[in-house]
Amino acid sequence: WWSTPYEYHNRFFTGFAHGALSGVGCPDMGSLLTMATTGELEVDYREYGSPYRDEAASPGYYAVTLGKYGIRAEATATARTSVERYTFPGGKGNLLLNLGEGLTNESGAMVRRVNATEIEGMKLLGTFCYNPQKVFPVYFVLRVSKAPSAAGYWKKQRPMTGVEAEWTPDNGRYKIYTEYGRELAGDDIGYWFSYDDLAEGEQLEVRMGISYVSMENARHNLEAEQAADATFDSIRAEARARWNADLGRIRVKGGTDDQRKVFYTGLYHALIHPNLVNDVNGEYPLMERSGEAGVTEGDRYTVFSLWDTYRNVHQLLTLVYPERQVEMVRSMIGIYDEWGWMPKWELYGRETFTMEGDPAIPVITDTWLKGLRGFDIDKAYGAFLKSATTPGEQNPLRPDIDPYVERGYIPLGFY
């Protein structure tokens, strides 16, 4: 499936993505690609990409062997950070951050060298489901566990013709920068770390913190969620424990091992979205107010794919994870406070208006009728009334409401 960051039948690996969407019908996110290679430096993903084998996956952990290089690549994560561990066969090795590729329809990124083992930057995301103005940034701070023998940037050069084409050997190709040390911006760029003499079995780690507010918050997230003495294995164990606590809220009796695996895999997928968007300091991107941040008192959630989730996911959450559902309803009401409307298909502070209906209403109504409290139901009802009575020309949630009010139905072909 072309809009999904992982597809079992794909056998070509170009890197671990940081920030992804699960189960959606339009591509976005799936960027900030980190990759490990051996031998001479290559930054074109079509050339450095590798077949893979020996996958291993469990909640909070993924591992694979890159067949082209004999590298064992492992990944785990916290709520806002990641850590990868690469075991090399020895000799020359490289770590890459590709900011040009990914599942997003947007382009544009920036990266800056902080010191020998740390870089920072941003990547533009968005244009989800035919919405070209619904864009937003993701900020990152990346650290490697060992100082490289050499490091630098790359950027794909624009194609030139005639005399201009004679001025550069990199015409229309990827240019590797070895002597430039300030920030670099562009559409198809990246950063590389090279190591000349790795021992057989030597391990290198890549740690990244991300934020949808600022680079400072990305660094704060990384330092808050990955203590100085934290190891890959300790972070993996913590991720496993947190997932086990969530999945363990439902105990299944009977069935086969395969049936139980299918059930808990489905539950795992159901808990991926909506997901946290606030940083550890509480800041998050305000709804439809580009460049402005708010501060939440609890958790702020995003990726309200309500067309998909109003009919089953939120009912599950009310029964098994009620405290999380309440925070999600509070997030929906917060969106109304900031933007004037309930979410329809919200993505990191942008409303994409994907699909039909006014799905926040049944979600919040069901939550209230299940007896859950802790949110402003009067304000929510005011939002419901607004979207149910505002004429279509001024109603982004129900642009086809006028014939429904007049006739009690929407004629075929009206909208």
C-alpha positions as CSV (number, residue, x, y, z in Angstrom):
1,W,0.0,0.0,0.0
2,W,1.7,3.2,-1.3
3,S,0.6,5.4,1.6
4,T,1.9,3.2,4.4
5,P,5.5,3.4,5.8
6,Y,5.8,-0.4,6.1
7,E,4.5,-3.0,3.7
8,Y,5.5,-6.6,4.2
9,H,5.9,-7.4,0.5
10,N,8.3,-4.5,-0.1
11,R,11.9,-5.9,0.1
12,F,13.9,-2.6,-0.4
13,F,15.0,-0.7,2.7
14,T,16.0,2.9,2.5
15,G,16.0,3.8,6.2
16,F,14.0,4.2,9.4
17,A,11.4,7.0,9.3
18,H,10.7,9.2,12.3
19,G,7.1,10.3,12.6
20,A,4.7,8.2,10.5
21,L,1.0,7.6,9.9
22,S,-0.6,4.2,10.3
23,G,-3.5,2.8,8.3
24,V,-4.4,6.0,6.4
25,G,-5.4,6.3,2.8
26,C,-3.3,9.2,1.7
27,P,0.5,9.5,2.1
28,D,2.3,11.9,4.4
29,M,4.9,11.9,7.2
30,G,7.3,9.0,7.0
31,S,10.4,11.3,6.8
32,L,13.7,12.0,8.5
33,L,15.1,8.7,7.1
34,T,18.2,7.3,8.9
35,M,20.3,4.6,7.2
36,A,23.6,2.7,7.7
37,T,25.8,1.6,4.9
38,T,29.3,0.2,4.4
39,G,32.1,0.9,1.9
40,E,32.4,4.1,-0.1
41,L,29.9,6.9,0.7
42,E,26.7,6.8,-1.5
43,V,23.9,9.3,-0.8
44,D,21.4,8.5,-3.6
45,Y,18.7,6.3,-2.0
46,R,18.2,4.3,-5.2
47,E,21.8,3.3,-4.9
48,Y,22.3,2.9,-1.2
49,G,19.0,1.1,-0.5
50,S,19.3,-2.5,0.4
51,P,17.3,-5.8,0.3
52,Y,16.7,-7.1,3.8
53,R,16.1,-10.3,5.7
54,D,15.7,-11.8,9.2
55,E,13.1,-9.3,10.4
56,A,12.1,-9.4,14.1
57,A,9.3,-7.3,15.5
58,S,7.6,-6.9,18.9
59,P,5.9,-4.0,20.6
60,G,8.5,-1.2,20.9
61,Y,11.2,-3.0,18.9
62,Y,12.1,-3.8,15.3
63,A,15.2,-5.4,13.8
64,V,16.4,-6.4,10.3
65,T,19.6,-7.4,8.5
66,L,20.5,-5.2,5.5
67,G,21.6,-7.8,3.0
68,K,23.7,-5.5,0.9
69,Y,25.9,-4.6,3.8
70,G,25.6,-7.3,6.4
71,I,24.5,-4.7,9.0
72,R,22.1,-5.6,11.7
73,A,19.8,-2.6,12.2
74,E,17.6,-2.3,15.3
75,A,15.2,0.4,16.4
76,T,13.2,1.3,19.6
77,A,11.6,4.5,20.8
78,T,10.0,6.6,23.6
79,A,7.0,8.8,23.1
80,R,9.0,11.6,21.4
81,T,12.4,10.1,20.7
82,S,14.1,7.2,19.0
83,V,17.3,5.2,19.2
84,E,18.7,2.9,16.5
85,R,21.6,0.5,16.9
86,Y,23.6,-0.7,14.0
87,T,26.1,-3.6,14.2
88,F,28.7,-3.4,11.5
89,P,30.7,-6.2,9.9
90,G,33.9,-4.1,10.2
91,G,35.8,-1.7,7.9
92,K,34.4,1.5,6.5
93,G,30.9,2.5,7.6
94,N,28.5,5.4,7.1
95,L,25.4,6.8,8.9
96,L,23.0,8.8,6.8
97,L,20.1,11.2,7.4
98,N,18.1,11.7,4.3
99,L,15.8,14.8,4.4
100,G,14.7,14.6,0.7
101,E,12.8,11.3,0.7
102,G,9.8,10.1,2.6
103,L,6.0,9.7,2.2
104,T,5.1,13.3,2.5
105,N,4.0,15.3,-0.6
106,E,5.9,18.3,0.7
107,S,9.6,19.3,0.0
108,G,12.0,21.6,1.8
109,A,14.3,21.0,4.8
110,M,17.2,22.5,6.7
111,V,20.0,20.8,8.6
112,R,22.8,22.4,10.7
113,R,26.0,20.9,12.3
114,V,26.1,21.6,16.0
115,N,29.3,19.6,16.8
116,A,31.1,16.5,15.6
117,T,28.3,14.1,16.9
118,E,25.2,16.3,16.8
119,I,23.1,17.9,14.1
120,E,19.7,19.7,14.2
121,G,17.2,20.9,11.7
122,M,13.6,20.7,10.3
123,K,11.6,19.1,7.5
124,L,8.4,20.4,6.0
125,L,5.5,18.0,5.9
126,G,1.9,18.1,4.8
127,T,-0.2,18.5,1.6
128,F,-2.2,15.6,3.0
129,C,-5.1,14.3,0.7
130,Y,-5.1,17.1,-1.9
131,N,-4.7,19.9,0.6
132,P,-1.7,21.9,-0.7
133,Q,-1.8,24.6,2.0
134,K,-2.0,22.2,5.0
135,V,1.7,22.1,5.7
136,F,3.7,22.0,9.0
137,P,7.3,21.5,10.2
138,V,8.9,18.7,12.2
139,Y,12.0,19.7,14.1
140,F,14.8,17.3,15.1
141,V,18.0,16.9,17.0
142,L,20.1,13.9,16.1
143,R,23.1,12.5,17.9
144,V,25.5,9.7,17.0
145,S,27.4,7.7,19.6
146,K,30.9,8.0,18.2
147,A,32.7,10.9,16.5
148,P,33.1,10.2,12.8
149,S,36.3,10.2,10.7
150,A,34.6,12.7,8.4
151,A,31.1,14.2,8.1
152,G,29.2,16.7,5.9
153,Y,26.2,17.5,3.9
154,W,24.7,16.5,0.6
155,K,22.3,18.2,-1.9
156,K,21.0,17.3,-5.3
157,Q,22.0,19.9,-7.8
158,R,19.6,21.4,-10.3
159,P,20.3,20.2,-13.9
160,M,22.0,22.8,-16.1
161,T,22.6,23.0,-19.8
162,G,25.1,24.6,-22.1
163,V,28.0,26.5,-20.7
164,E,26.6,26.4,-17.2
165,A,26.7,22.6,-17.2
166,E,30.5,22.8,-17.8
167,W,31.0,24.7,-14.5
168,T,30.2,21.8,-12.2
169,P,30.9,18.1,-12.2
170,D,27.7,17.5,-10.2
171,N,25.3,18.8,-12.7
172,G,21.9,17.2,-11.9
173,R,23.5,14.8,-9.4
174,Y,24.0,14.6,-5.7
175,K,26.9,16.8,-4.5
176,I,28.7,15.8,-1.4
177,Y,30.0,18.7,0.7
178,T,33.2,17.9,2.6
179,E,34.4,21.5,3.6
180,Y,31.2,23.3,4.3
181,G,30.2,23.6,7.9
182,R,27.2,26.0,8.3
183,E,23.5,25.2,7.8
184,L,22.2,23.8,4.5
185,A,18.7,24.1,3.1
186,G,16.9,22.7,0.1
187,D,14.5,20.1,-1.3
188,D,16.8,17.1,-1.6
189,I,19.4,17.3,1.1
190,G,21.0,15.2,3.8
191,Y,23.8,14.7,6.2
192,W,26.4,11.9,6.5
193,F,28.8,10.6,9.1
194,S,31.7,8.3,7.9
195,Y,33.8,5.9,9.9
196,D,37.1,4.6,8.5
197,D,38.1,1.7,10.6
198,L,35.1,0.0,12.4
199,A,35.9,-3.2,14.3
200,E,34.0,-6.3,13.4
201,G,30.8,-6.3,15.4
202,E,31.2,-2.7,16.4
203,Q,27.9,-1.0,17.2
204,L,27.0,2.6,16.5
205,E,23.8,4.3,17.8
206,V,21.7,7.1,16.4
207,R,19.4,9.0,18.8
208,M,16.8,11.5,17.7
209,G,14.3,13.8,19.4
210,I,11.5,15.4,17.5
211,S,9.1,18.2,18.1
212,Y,6.4,20.0,16.1
213,V,7.1,23.3,17.9
214,S,10.9,24.0,17.8
215,M,14.4,22.6,17.7
216,E,14.9,23.6,21.3
217,N,11.9,21.4,22.3
218,A,13.3,18.5,20.2
219,R,16.5,18.7,22.2
220,H,14.6,19.0,25.4
221,N,12.5,15.9,24.5
222,L,15.6,13.9,23.7
223,E,17.4,14.8,27.0
224,A,14.2,14.3,29.1
225,E,13.2,10.9,27.7
226,Q,16.7,9.5,27.2
227,A,18.8,9.8,30.3
228,A,22.6,10.1,30.0
229,D,23.0,6.5,31.2
230,A,20.2,5.0,29.2
231,T,21.2,2.2,26.8
232,F,19.5,0.9,23.8
233,D,18.5,-2.2,25.7
234,S,17.1,-0.2,28.7
235,I,15.0,2.0,26.4
236,R,13.8,-1.1,24.6
237,A,12.8,-2.7,27.9
238,E,10.9,0.4,29.0
239,A,9.1,0.6,25.6
240,R,8.2,-3.1,26.0
241,A,6.9,-2.6,29.5
242,R,4.7,0.4,28.5
243,W,3.2,-1.5,25.6
244,N,2.7,-4.6,27.8
245,A,0.8,-2.5,30.3
246,D,-1.5,-1.1,27.6
247,L,-2.1,-4.4,25.8
248,G,-2.5,-6.2,29.1
249,R,-5.6,-4.3,30.0
250,I,-7.5,-6.9,27.9
251,R,-7.0,-10.6,28.9
252,V,-8.0,-13.2,26.3
253,K,-8.9,-16.7,27.2
254,G,-9.1,-19.6,24.8
255,G,-8.2,-19.5,21.1
256,T,-4.9,-20.5,19.5
257,D,-1.6,-18.8,19.8
258,D,-2.0,-17.4,16.2
259,Q,-5.5,-16.1,17.1
260,R,-4.2,-14.3,20.2
261,K,-1.3,-12.8,18.1
262,V,-3.8,-11.5,15.6
263,F,-5.9,-10.0,18.4
264,Y,-3.1,-8.3,20.2
265,T,-1.6,-7.1,16.9
266,G,-4.9,-5.5,16.1
267,L,-5.1,-3.9,19.5
268,Y,-1.6,-2.6,19.1
269,H,-2.5,-1.0,15.8
270,A,-5.7,0.5,17.3
271,L,-3.6,2.3,19.9
272,I,-1.2,4.1,17.5
273,H,-3.6,7.0,16.7
274,P,-4.6,9.5,17.9
275,N,-1.1,10.2,19.3
276,L,0.6,12.7,21.5
277,V,1.7,16.0,19.9
278,N,2.7,18.0,23.0
279,D,6.4,18.2,24.0
280,V,7.6,17.3,27.5
281,N,7.2,21.0,28.5
282,G,3.6,20.9,27.4
283,E,4.0,23.0,24.3
284,Y,2.1,22.0,21.1
285,P,1.2,23.7,17.8
286,L,-2.0,25.7,18.1
287,M,-4.8,24.7,15.7
288,E,-4.6,26.5,12.4
289,R,-2.3,29.2,13.8
290,S,1.0,28.4,12.0
291,G,4.1,29.3,14.1
292,E,2.2,29.7,17.4
293,A,2.4,27.3,20.3
294,G,0.1,26.6,23.2
295,V,0.7,24.9,26.5
296,T,-1.5,22.0,27.6
297,E,-2.3,21.1,31.2
298,G,-2.6,17.4,30.3
299,D,-1.9,15.5,27.1
300,R,-2.7,17.0,23.7
301,Y,-3.5,14.6,21.0
302,T,-3.4,14.8,17.2
303,V,-4.2,12.7,14.1
304,F,-8.0,12.8,14.6
305,S,-8.8,10.6,11.6
306,L,-12.4,10.7,12.8
307,W,-14.0,9.4,9.6
308,D,-12.1,6.2,10.3
309,T,-12.2,6.0,14.1
310,Y,-15.6,7.4,15.2
311,R,-17.4,4.1,14.7
312,N,-15.1,1.7,16.7
313,V,-11.7,3.0,18.0
314,H,-13.1,5.6,20.4
315,Q,-15.8,3.2,21.7
316,L,-12.9,0.8,22.5
317,L,-11.0,3.6,24.2
318,T,-14.0,4.6,26.4
319,L,-14.2,1.0,27.7
320,V,-10.6,0.0,28.1
321,Y,-8.6,3.3,28.2
322,P,-11.1,5.8,29.5
323,E,-8.5,8.3,30.9
324,R,-6.9,8.5,27.4
325,Q,-10.3,9.0,25.8
326,V,-11.1,11.9,28.1
327,E,-7.8,13.6,27.2
328,M,-8.7,13.1,23.5
329,V,-12.1,14.7,24.0
330,R,-10.4,17.6,25.9
331,S,-8.0,17.9,22.9
332,M,-11.0,18.1,20.5
333,I,-12.6,20.9,22.6
334,G,-9.2,22.6,22.7
335,I,-9.2,22.6,18.9
336,Y,-12.7,24.2,19.0
337,D,-11.4,26.9,21.3
338,E,-8.4,27.7,19.1
339,W,-10.1,27.4,15.6
340,G,-13.8,27.8,16.2
341,W,-14.8,24.3,14.9
342,M,-14.5,20.7,16.0
343,P,-12.0,18.5,14.2
344,K,-13.0,16.5,11.2
345,W,-9.6,15.0,10.0
346,E,-7.0,17.0,12.0
347,L,-3.3,16.4,11.3
348,Y,-0.7,18.1,13.6
349,G,-2.7,21.3,14.0
350,R,-4.1,21.5,10.4
351,E,-7.6,20.6,9.4
352,T,-7.6,18.6,6.1
353,F,-11.4,18.2,5.7
354,T,-10.9,14.7,4.4
355,M,-14.1,12.7,3.9
356,E,-17.6,13.5,5.0
357,G,-19.7,14.1,8.1
358,D,-19.3,15.7,11.4
359,P,-17.7,12.8,13.3
360,A,-16.6,14.6,16.5
361,I,-20.3,14.7,17.6
362,P,-20.9,10.9,18.0
363,V,-17.5,10.5,19.5
364,I,-18.0,13.0,22.3
365,T,-21.7,12.1,22.8
366,D,-20.8,8.4,23.2
367,T,-18.0,9.3,25.7
368,W,-20.5,11.3,27.8
369,L,-23.2,8.7,27.7
370,K,-20.7,6.1,28.8
371,G,-20.4,8.1,32.0
372,L,-17.0,9.6,31.4
373,R,-16.5,13.2,32.7
374,G,-13.6,15.6,33.0
375,F,-14.4,17.8,30.0
376,D,-16.6,20.7,29.2
377,I,-19.8,19.1,27.8
378,D,-21.6,22.5,27.6
379,K,-18.8,23.9,25.4
380,A,-18.9,20.8,23.3
381,Y,-22.7,21.1,22.9
382,G,-22.2,24.7,21.7
383,A,-19.8,23.4,19.1
384,F,-22.3,20.8,18.0
385,L,-25.0,23.4,17.7
386,K,-22.8,25.7,15.7
387,S,-21.9,23.1,13.0
388,A,-25.6,21.9,12.9
389,T,-27.1,25.4,12.3
390,T,-24.5,27.4,10.4
391,P,-25.3,27.8,6.7
392,G,-23.3,25.8,4.2
393,E,-21.2,28.7,2.8
394,Q,-19.9,29.5,6.2
395,N,-19.7,25.9,7.5
396,P,-16.4,24.1,6.7
397,L,-17.6,20.9,8.5
398,R,-21.0,20.7,6.8
399,P,-20.8,22.6,3.5
400,D,-23.8,20.6,2.2
401,I,-26.1,21.3,5.1
402,D,-28.6,23.7,3.4
403,P,-30.7,21.1,1.5
404,Y,-30.6,18.8,4.6
405,V,-32.1,21.6,6.7
406,E,-34.7,22.4,4.0
407,R,-35.6,18.9,2.9
408,G,-34.3,16.5,5.6
409,Y,-32.0,14.9,3.1
410,I,-29.1,15.8,0.7
411,P,-30.1,15.2,-3.0
412,L,-27.9,13.0,-5.2
413,G,-25.3,15.1,-6.9
414,F,-25.7,18.2,-4.8
415,Y,-22.2,18.2,-3.4
